[in-house]
């Protein structure tokens, strides 16, 4: 892994879930799609942000931040180290999903640093990097702490794959850098993940815009999911992922992608699997179920059917491979490897759902042009 952004992408694919439970049955209740990992509490002149279990296996961990306007007096009993002055004027982001949130709010002008710009899709951010306006601060395990301190960020937006004490971001608070751990990638439902835009709305002074965007996306997502529920009469079987070094890491049904398949009217081949993280299976064990797949989604980094076969010749024996119903989320890529699926899709789960519905039930969206997905040839 060469970048923090790569880690997030792979972790989202392989882990992608939180508390367990079975896939939702439409229509939804509010609790089934709102974020589990953060809460916002309006106080007298400020907002308290609580981030819960912000990294893997962080059971019962809560982090508190107090978002105060510039010039406001720090409330009694609040440690100044837990205060973030808003609107934020300088921010460093460690994940492409964070960049997408800022782009949606038209707030990328506050960016002063990113992690692994080679994997960024946004052309305007890439241009700012090339001009030296936004700096590459490195990635977890190889952070440029000196540069980070020099950039004087009001906040560094991080993600936690493991507890901070085990990585370089854990050293930054002692250097005077405020590190806000963003747990969007650990949310189970796509809408819960996109709701993190409300946090960015508060940080950037664009609360109304963030709330409006989230509401519009949610309504579009619900409308399409209901259309699928009432308009589809079959549930094609869907295979997900691909083997890695002879191990197939299977996402459970309560994962981010498992939820998308459910909402798009498919039957995930591992719909009986409910875990807090991806489960390693032998290729043979997955292959046994995969023979019944009608559709195959997200086969790693493959750009063609030939690449799948080159990685593992056994895959050619799958009926879904022979039928050509294989789709990958690599329709929007930069030459350097930036994939918009790992960037803007967090903000537009409604558009992502459209793609998957049009793959599973093409008759429901005959005019849709795929945005994140492409069919492998």
DRENDO-1510 file (C-alpha; in Angstrom, 1 decimal, always signed):
<recs>
REC; n; res; u; v; w
REC; 1; UNK; +0.0; +0.0; +0.0 .
REC; 2; UNK; +1.5; +3.3; -1.1 .
REC; 3; UNK; -1.1; +5.8; +0.2 .
REC; 4; UNK; -3.5; +6.4; +3.0 .
REC; 5; UNK; -6.1; +6.8; +0.3 .
REC; 6; UNK; -5.4; +3.3; -1.0 .
REC; 7; UNK; -5.8; +2.0; +2.5 .
REC; 8; UNK; -9.2; +3.6; +2.8 .
REC; 9; UNK; -10.3; +2.3; -0.6 .
REC; 10; UNK; -9.3; -1.3; +0.2 .
REC; 11; UNK; -10.6; -1.2; +3.7 .
REC; 12; UNK; -14.0; +0.1; +2.5 .
REC; 13; UNK; -14.1; -2.8; +0.0 .
REC; 14; UNK; -13.0; -5.5; +2.4 .
REC; 15; UNK; -14.3; -4.3; +5.7 .
REC; 16; UNK; -17.1; -1.9; +5.0 .
REC; 17; UNK; -19.4; -2.5; +7.9 .
REC; 18; UNK; -19.9; -1.9; +11.6 .
REC; 19; UNK; -22.3; -3.3; +14.1 .
REC; 20; UNK; -23.8; -6.3; +12.3 .
REC; 21; UNK; -27.5; -7.1; +11.6 .
REC; 22; UNK; -29.5; -8.1; +8.7 .
REC; 23; UNK; -30.1; -6.0; +5.5 .
REC; 24; UNK; -32.9; -3.5; +5.7 .
REC; 25; UNK; -36.3; -4.1; +4.3 .
REC; 26; UNK; -37.9; -1.2; +2.5 .
REC; 27; UNK; -39.5; +1.1; +3.2 .
REC; 28; UNK; -36.9; +2.4; +5.7 .
REC; 29; UNK; -37.2; +3.8; +9.1 .
REC; 30; UNK; -35.0; +6.8; +10.0 .
REC; 31; UNK; -32.7; +4.7; +12.1 .
REC; 32; UNK; -31.8; +2.4; +9.2 .
REC; 33; UNK; -30.1; +5.1; +7.2 .
REC; 34; UNK; -28.8; +7.8; +9.5 .
REC; 35; UNK; -25.2; +7.8; +10.6 .
REC; 36; UNK; -24.3; +5.7; +13.6 .
REC; 37; UNK; -20.8; +7.1; +14.0 .
REC; 38; UNK; -21.4; +10.7; +14.8 .
REC; 39; UNK; -23.9; +13.0; +16.5 .
REC; 40; UNK; -24.3; +16.8; +16.6 .
REC; 41; UNK; -25.7; +18.5; +19.6 .
REC; 42; UNK; -26.6; +22.2; +19.5 .
REC; 43; UNK; -25.5; +24.0; +22.7 .
REC; 44; UNK; -25.6; +27.6; +23.8 .
REC; 45; UNK; -23.5; +29.2; +21.1 .
REC; 46; UNK; -21.6; +26.1; +19.9 .
REC; 47; UNK; -22.1; +22.6; +18.6 .
REC; 48; UNK; -20.7; +19.4; +20.3 .
REC; 49; UNK; -19.6; +16.8; +17.8 .
REC; 50; UNK; -19.3; +13.2; +19.1 .
REC; 51; UNK; -17.5; +10.6; +17.0 .
REC; 52; UNK; -18.1; +7.1; +18.1 .
REC; 53; UNK; -15.9; +4.1; +17.4 .
REC; 54; UNK; -13.9; +5.9; +14.7 .
REC; 55; UNK; -11.6; +3.0; +13.9 .
REC; 56; UNK; -11.8; -0.7; +13.5 .
REC; 57; UNK; -12.4; -2.6; +16.7 .
REC; 58; UNK; -12.8; +0.6; +18.7 .
REC; 59; UNK; -15.6; -0.7; +20.9 .
REC; 60; UNK; -17.1; +2.0; +23.1 .
REC; 61; UNK; -14.7; +4.8; +22.1 .
REC; 62; UNK; -16.1; +8.3; +22.0 .
REC; 63; UNK; -14.2; +11.4; +20.9 .
REC; 64; UNK; -15.7; +14.9; +21.5 .
REC; 65; UNK; -15.1; +18.1; +19.7 .
REC; 66; UNK; -16.6; +21.5; +20.4 .
REC; 67; UNK; -17.2; +23.6; +17.3 .
REC; 68; UNK; -17.1; +27.3; +18.3 .
REC; 69; UNK; -17.2; +30.4; +16.1 .
REC; 70; UNK; -14.0; +32.5; +15.9 .
REC; 71; UNK; -13.8; +34.8; +18.8 .
REC; 72; UNK; -16.4; +33.0; +21.0 .
REC; 73; UNK; -15.4; +32.3; +24.6 .
REC; 74; UNK; -14.5; +28.6; +25.3 .
REC; 75; UNK; -17.3; +27.1; +27.5 .
REC; 76; UNK; -16.3; +26.4; +31.1 .
REC; 77; UNK; -15.0; +22.9; +31.6 .
REC; 78; UNK; -14.0; +22.5; +27.9 .
REC; 79; UNK; -10.4; +21.8; +27.1 .
REC; 80; UNK; -9.2; +24.2; +24.4 .
REC; 81; UNK; -7.5; +21.2; +22.7 .
REC; 82; UNK; -11.0; +19.9; +22.0 .
REC; 83; UNK; -12.1; +23.1; +20.4 .
REC; 84; UNK; -12.3; +23.7; +16.6 .
REC; 85; UNK; -12.9; +27.2; +15.5 .
REC; 86; UNK; -15.4; +27.5; +12.7 .
REC; 87; UNK; -15.6; +28.1; +9.9 .
REC; 88; UNK; -12.3; +26.3; +9.4 .
REC; 89; UNK; -9.9; +28.2; +7.2 .
REC; 90; UNK; -7.1; +25.6; +6.6 .
REC; 91; UNK; -7.7; +21.9; +6.4 .
REC; 92; UNK; -5.7; +18.8; +5.6 .
REC; 93; UNK; -7.6; +15.7; +4.4 .
REC; 94; UNK; -6.4; +12.2; +4.4 .
REC; 95; UNK; -9.0; +10.5; +2.3 .
REC; 96; UNK; -10.6; +11.1; -1.1 .
REC; 97; UNK; -14.1; +10.9; +0.5 .
REC; 98; UNK; -13.2; +14.0; +2.5 .
REC; 99; UNK; -12.2; +15.8; -0.7 .
REC; 100; UNK; -15.6; +14.9; -2.3 .
REC; 101; UNK; -17.5; +16.4; +0.7 .
REC; 102; UNK; -15.6; +19.6; +0.3 .
REC; 103; UNK; -16.1; +19.7; -3.4 .
REC; 104; UNK; -19.9; +19.2; -3.0 .
REC; 105; UNK; -19.9; +22.2; -0.6 .
REC; 106; UNK; -17.7; +24.3; -2.9 .
REC; 107; UNK; -15.2; +24.5; -0.1 .
REC; 108; UNK; -12.0; +23.1; -1.5 .
REC; 109; UNK; -10.3; +26.5; -1.2 .
REC; 110; UNK; -9.6; +25.7; +2.4 .
REC; 111; UNK; -7.5; +22.6; +1.5 .
REC; 112; UNK; -3.8; +23.0; +2.2 .
REC; 113; UNK; -2.8; +19.4; +2.2 .
REC; 114; UNK; -3.9; +15.9; +1.0 .
REC; 115; UNK; -2.6; +12.4; +1.4 .
REC; 116; UNK; -1.5; +10.6; -1.8 .
REC; 117; UNK; -2.6; +13.0; -4.5 .
REC; 118; UNK; -1.8; +10.5; -7.2 .
REC; 119; UNK; -5.0; +8.7; -6.3 .
REC; 120; UNK; -7.2; +11.8; -6.3 .
REC; 121; UNK; -9.8; +12.0; -9.1 .
REC; 122; UNK; -10.8; +15.7; -8.8 .
REC; 123; UNK; -9.0; +17.6; -11.6 .
REC; 124; UNK; -9.2; +20.9; -9.9 .
REC; 125; UNK; -7.6; +19.6; -6.7 .
REC; 126; UNK; -4.9; +17.8; -8.8 .
REC; 127; UNK; -4.2; +21.1; -10.6 .
REC; 128; UNK; -3.9; +22.9; -7.2 .
REC; 129; UNK; -1.4; +20.2; -6.1 .
REC; 130; UNK; +0.6; +20.7; -9.3 .
REC; 131; UNK; +0.8; +24.4; -8.6 .
REC; 132; UNK; +1.9; +23.9; -5.0 .
REC; 133; UNK; -1.2; +25.4; -3.5 .
REC; 134; UNK; -2.1; +22.0; -1.9 .
REC; 135; UNK; +0.7; +19.9; -0.5 .
REC; 136; UNK; +1.2; +16.1; -0.3 .
REC; 137; UNK; +1.6; +15.4; +3.4 .
REC; 138; UNK; +2.3; +11.7; +2.9 .
REC; 139; UNK; +0.3; +8.8; +4.3 .
REC; 140; UNK; -0.1; +6.9; +7.5 .
REC; 141; UNK; +3.2; +5.2; +8.3 .
REC; 142; UNK; +5.1; +7.9; +6.3 .
REC; 143; UNK; +3.5; +11.2; +7.3 .
REC; 144; UNK; +5.6; +14.4; +6.8 .
REC; 145; UNK; +4.9; +15.7; +10.3 .
REC; 146; UNK; +7.2; +18.7; +9.8 .
REC; 147; UNK; +5.3; +19.8; +6.7 .
REC; 148; UNK; +1.9; +19.3; +8.4 .
REC; 149; UNK; +3.0; +21.6; +11.3 .
REC; 150; UNK; +4.3; +24.1; +8.8 .
REC; 151; UNK; +1.0; +24.2; +7.0 .
REC; 152; UNK; -0.7; +25.3; +10.2 .
REC; 153; UNK; -4.0; +23.5; +9.6 .
REC; 154; UNK; -7.0; +24.4; +11.8 .
REC; 155; UNK; -7.9; +20.7; +11.6 .
REC; 156; UNK; -6.5; +17.5; +10.0 .
REC; 157; UNK; -9.3; +15.2; +8.9 .
REC; 158; UNK; -8.1; +11.7; +9.4 .
REC; 159; UNK; -9.5; +8.2; +9.2 .
REC; 160; UNK; -8.7; +5.4; +11.7 .
REC; 161; UNK; -7.8; +2.0; +10.5 .
REC; 162; UNK; -6.3; +1.3; +13.9 .
REC; 163; UNK; -6.1; +3.1; +17.2 .
REC; 164; UNK; -4.1; +6.4; +16.9 .
REC; 165; UNK; -1.4; +5.2; +19.3 .
REC; 166; UNK; -0.3; +2.7; +16.7 .
REC; 167; UNK; +0.3; +5.3; +13.9 .
REC; 168; UNK; +1.8; +8.6; +13.1 .
REC; 169; UNK; -1.4; +10.6; +13.3 .
REC; 170; UNK; -1.5; +9.8; +17.0 .
REC; 171; UNK; +1.7; +11.9; +17.4 .
REC; 172; UNK; +0.3; +15.0; +15.8 .
REC; 173; UNK; -1.8; +16.4; +18.7 .
REC; 174; UNK; +1.5; +16.7; +20.7 .
REC; 175; UNK; +2.7; +18.9; +17.9 .
REC; 176; UNK; -0.3; +21.2; +18.2 .
REC; 177; UNK; -2.3; +19.7; +15.3 .
REC; 178; UNK; -6.0; +19.0; +15.9 .
REC; 179; UNK; -6.8; +15.6; +14.4 .
REC; 180; UNK; -10.5; +14.9; +13.8 .
REC; 181; UNK; -11.1; +11.2; +13.0 .
REC; 182; UNK; -13.8; +10.7; +10.3 .
REC; 183; UNK; -15.5; +7.3; +10.5 .
REC; 184; UNK; -17.6; +7.7; +7.3 .
REC; 185; UNK; -16.1; +4.5; +5.8 .
REC; 186; UNK; -17.3; +2.5; +8.7 .
REC; 187; UNK; -20.9; +3.4; +8.2 .
REC; 188; UNK; -23.0; +0.5; +6.9 .
REC; 189; UNK; -25.6; +2.2; +4.8 .
REC; 190; UNK; -24.7; +4.4; +1.8 .
REC; 191; UNK; -26.9; +7.2; +3.1 .
REC; 192; UNK; -25.4; +7.0; +6.6 .
REC; 193; UNK; -22.0; +7.4; +4.9 .
REC; 194; UNK; -23.1; +10.4; +2.9 .
REC; 195; UNK; -24.6; +12.1; +6.0 .
REC; 196; UNK; -21.1; +13.0; +7.1 .
REC; 197; UNK; -21.5; +15.9; +4.8 .
REC; 198; UNK; -23.3; +17.6; +7.7 .
REC; 199; UNK; -20.1; +17.5; +9.7 .
REC; 200; UNK; -18.3; +19.2; +6.8 .
REC; 201; UNK; -21.1; +21.7; +6.5 .
REC; 202; UNK; -20.6; +22.8; +10.1 .
REC; 203; UNK; -16.8; +22.9; +9.8 .
REC; 204; UNK; -17.0; +25.1; +6.7 .
REC; 205; UNK; -19.9; +27.3; +7.6 .
REC; 206; UNK; -22.1; +25.7; +5.0 .
REC; 207; UNK; -24.6; +23.9; +7.2 .
REC; 208; UNK; -27.7; +24.8; +5.1 .
REC; 209; UNK; -26.1; +23.7; +1.9 .
REC; 210; UNK; -25.0; +20.4; +3.5 .
REC; 211; UNK; -28.4; +19.7; +4.9 .
REC; 212; UNK; -30.1; +20.5; +1.6 .
REC; 213; UNK; -27.7; +18.2; -0.4 .
REC; 214; UNK; -28.2; +15.3; +2.1 .
REC; 215; UNK; -32.0; +15.7; +2.0 .
REC; 216; UNK; -32.1; +15.8; -1.8 .
REC; 217; UNK; -29.8; +12.7; -2.2 .
REC; 218; UNK; -31.8; +10.8; +0.5 .
REC; 219; UNK; -35.1; +11.6; -1.2 .
REC; 220; UNK; -33.8; +10.5; -4.6 .
REC; 221; UNK; -32.3; +7.3; -3.1 .
REC; 222; UNK; -35.6; +6.4; -1.3 .
REC; 223; UNK; -37.6; +7.1; -4.4 .
REC; 224; UNK; -35.5; +4.7; -6.5 .
REC; 225; UNK; -35.3; +2.0; -3.8 .
REC; 226; UNK; -39.1; +2.1; -3.6 .
REC; 227; UNK; -39.4; +1.9; -7.3 .
REC; 228; UNK; -37.3; -1.2; -7.3 .
REC; 229; UNK; -39.2; -2.7; -4.4 .
REC; 230; UNK; -42.6; -2.3; -6.2 .
REC; 231; UNK; -41.5; -2.7; -9.8 .
REC; 232; UNK; -39.1; -5.7; -9.7 .
REC; 233; UNK; -40.4; -9.3; -9.6 .
REC; 234; UNK; -37.2; -11.2; -9.5 .
REC; 235; UNK; -33.9; -10.9; -7.5 .
REC; 236; UNK; -30.9; -11.9; -9.6 .
REC; 237; UNK; -28.0; -13.5; -7.6 .
REC; 238; UNK; -25.0; -11.2; -7.2 .
REC; 239; UNK; -21.4; -12.2; -6.7 .
REC; 240; UNK; -19.1; -9.6; -5.1 .
REC; 241; UNK; -15.4; -9.1; -5.1 .
REC; 242; UNK; -12.5; -11.3; -6.2 .
REC; 243; UNK; -9.8; -13.5; -4.7 .
REC; 244; UNK; -6.5; -12.0; -3.5 .
REC; 245; UNK; -3.5; -14.3; -3.1 .
REC; 246; UNK; -5.9; -17.3; -3.1 .
REC; 247; UNK; -8.1; -15.9; -0.4 .
REC; 248; UNK; -11.5; -14.4; -1.1 .
REC; 249; UNK; -12.4; -11.7; +1.5 .
REC; 250; UNK; -16.2; -11.8; +1.5 .
REC; 251; UNK; -18.1; -8.7; +2.6 .
REC; 252; UNK; -21.1; -9.6; +4.8 .
REC; 253; UNK; -24.6; -8.7; +3.8 .
REC; 254; UNK; -24.6; -5.8; +6.3 .
REC; 255; UNK; -21.7; -4.1; +4.5 .
REC; 256; UNK; -21.9; -1.0; +2.5 .
REC; 257; UNK; -22.0; -2.8; -0.8 .
REC; 258; UNK; -24.3; -5.5; +0.5 .
REC; 259; UNK; -26.8; -2.9; +1.4 .
REC; 260; UNK; -26.6; -1.4; -2.1 .
REC; 261; UNK; -27.2; -4.8; -3.7 .
REC; 262; UNK; -30.2; -5.3; -1.4 .
REC; 263; UNK; -31.7; -1.8; -2.2 .
REC; 264; UNK; -31.1; -2.3; -5.9 .
REC; 265; UNK; -33.2; -5.5; -5.9 .
REC; 266; UNK; -30.5; -8.1; -6.0 .
REC; 267; UNK; -29.9; -11.2; -3.9 .
REC; 268; UNK; -26.4; -11.1; -2.6 .
REC; 269; UNK; -24.9; -14.6; -2.6 .
REC; 270; UNK; -23.7; -14.2; +1.0 .
REC; 271; UNK; -27.0; -12.7; +2.3 .
REC; 272; UNK; -26.7; -15.1; +5.2 .
REC; 273; UNK; -23.4; -13.7; +6.3 .
REC; 274; UNK; -23.6; -11.0; +9.0 .
REC; 275; UNK; -20.3; -10.0; +10.6 .
REC; 276; UNK; -18.5; -6.9; +11.8 .
REC; 277; UNK; -15.8; -7.2; +9.1 .
REC; 278; UNK; -15.1; -9.1; +5.9 .
REC; 279; UNK; -14.5; -12.8; +6.3 .
REC; 280; UNK; -11.7; -14.8; +4.5 .
REC; 281; UNK; -13.0; -17.7; +2.5 .
REC; 282; UNK; -11.1; -20.2; +0.3 .
REC; 283; UNK; -11.6; -19.6; -3.4 .
REC; 284; UNK; -13.2; -23.0; -3.6 .
REC; 285; UNK; -15.8; -22.2; -1.0 .
REC; 286; UNK; -16.8; -19.0; -2.8 .
REC; 287; UNK; -16.7; -20.7; -6.2 .
REC; 288; UNK; -19.3; -23.2; -5.0 .
REC; 289; UNK; -21.8; -20.5; -4.5 .
REC; 290; UNK; -20.6; -18.3; -7.4 .
REC; 291; UNK; -21.7; -20.9; -9.9 .
REC; 292; UNK; -25.2; -19.6; -9.4 .
REC; 293; UNK; -24.4; -16.0; -9.8 .
REC; 294; UNK; -26.3; -14.0; -12.5 .
REC; 295; UNK; -24.2; -10.8; -12.0 .
REC; 296; UNK; -20.7; -10.2; -10.8 .
REC; 297; UNK; -19.7; -6.8; -9.3 .
REC; 298; UNK; -16.4; -5.3; -8.3 .
REC; 299; UNK; -13.9; -7.9; -9.4 .
REC; 300; UNK; -10.9; -6.1; -7.9 .
REC; 301; UNK; -8.9; -3.9; -10.2 .
REC; 302; UNK; -9.7; -5.8; -13.4 .
REC; 303; UNK; -10.3; -3.7; -16.5 .
REC; 304; UNK; -11.3; -6.7; -18.7 .
REC; 305; UNK; -12.4; -10.3; -18.5 .
REC; 306; UNK; -9.0; -11.3; -19.7 .
REC; 307; UNK; -7.4; -9.7; -16.6 .
REC; 308; UNK; -9.7; -11.7; -14.4 .
REC; 309; UNK; -8.7; -14.9; -16.1 .
REC; 310; UNK; -5.0; -14.0; -16.1 .
REC; 311; UNK; -5.2; -13.6; -12.3 .
REC; 312; UNK; -7.0; -16.9; -11.8 .
REC; 313; UNK; -7.9; -19.2; -14.6 .
REC; 314; UNK; -10.6; -20.9; -12.5 .
REC; 315; UNK; -12.8; -17.8; -12.9 .
REC; 316; UNK; -13.3; -18.7; -16.6 .
REC; 317; UNK; -15.4; -21.7; -15.5 .
REC; 318; UNK; -18.0; -19.5; -13.8 .
REC; 319; UNK; -21.2; -19.2; -15.8 .
REC; 320; UNK; -21.4; -15.4; -15.0 .
REC; 321; UNK; -17.9; -15.0; -16.5 .
REC; 322; UNK; -19.0; -16.8; -19.7 .
REC; 323; UNK; -22.2; -14.7; -19.9 .
REC; 324; UNK; -20.2; -11.5; -19.6 .
REC; 325; UNK; -22.4; -10.0; -16.9 .
REC; 326; UNK; -19.4; -8.7; -15.1 .
REC; 327; UNK; -19.2; -5.1; -14.0 .
REC; 328; UNK; -16.5; -3.1; -12.2 .
REC; 329; UNK; -16.6; +0.3; -10.5 .
REC; 330; UNK; -13.7; +1.7; -12.6 .
REC; 331; UNK; -15.6; +3.8; -15.2 .
REC; 332; UNK; -14.1; +7.1; -14.0 .
REC; 333; UNK; -10.4; +6.7; -13.6 .
REC; 334; UNK; -7.4; +9.0; -13.9 .
REC; 335; UNK; -4.1; +7.9; -15.6 .
REC; 336; UNK; -2.5; +8.0; -12.2 .
REC; 337; UNK; -5.0; +5.6; -10.6 .
REC; 338; UNK; -7.6; +8.0; -9.1 .
REC; 339; UNK; -11.0; +6.4; -9.0 .
REC; 340; UNK; -14.1; +8.6; -8.6 .
REC; 341; UNK; -16.0; +5.6; -7.1 .
REC; 342; UNK; -13.8; +6.1; -4.0 .
REC; 343; UNK; -14.4; +9.8; -4.1 .
REC; 344; UNK; -17.7; +11.4; -5.2 .
REC; 345; UNK; -19.8; +8.2; -4.8 .
REC; 346; UNK; -19.8; +8.9; -1.0 .
REC; 347; UNK; -21.7; +12.1; -1.7 .
REC; 348; UNK; -24.0; +10.7; -4.4 .
REC; 349; UNK; -25.2; +7.3; -3.2 .
REC; 350; UNK; -28.4; +7.9; -5.2 .
REC; 351; UNK; -26.4; +8.0; -8.4 .
REC; 352; UNK; -24.4; +4.9; -7.3 .
REC; 353; UNK; -27.7; +3.1; -6.6 .
REC; 354; UNK; -28.9; +4.0; -10.1 .
REC; 355; UNK; -25.9; +2.3; -11.6 .
REC; 356; UNK; -26.5; -0.9; -9.7 .
REC; 357; UNK; -30.2; -0.9; -10.3 .
REC; 358; UNK; -29.6; -0.5; -14.1 .
REC; 359; UNK; -27.2; -3.4; -13.9 .
REC; 360; UNK; -29.5; -5.7; -11.9 .
REC; 361; UNK; -32.8; -4.5; -13.4 .
REC; 362; UNK; -32.0; -2.7; -16.6 .
REC; 363; UNK; -35.7; -2.6; -17.6 .
REC; 364; UNK; -36.4; -0.2; -14.7 .
REC; 365; UNK; -33.9; +2.4; -15.9 .
REC; 366; UNK; -33.6; +1.9; -19.7 .
REC; 367; UNK; -32.2; +5.4; -20.3 .
REC; 368; UNK; -29.6; +5.4; -17.6 .
REC; 369; UNK; -26.0; +5.8; -18.7 .
REC; 370; UNK; -23.6; +4.2; -16.2 .
REC; 371; UNK; -21.6; +6.7; -14.2 .
REC; 372; UNK; -19.3; +4.7; -11.9 .
REC; 373; UNK; -19.6; +1.3; -13.4 .
REC; 374; UNK; -18.6; -0.3; -16.7 .
REC; 375; UNK; -19.2; -3.7; -18.2 .
REC; 376; UNK; -16.0; -5.7; -18.7 .
REC; 377; UNK; -15.4; -7.0; -22.1 .
</recs>
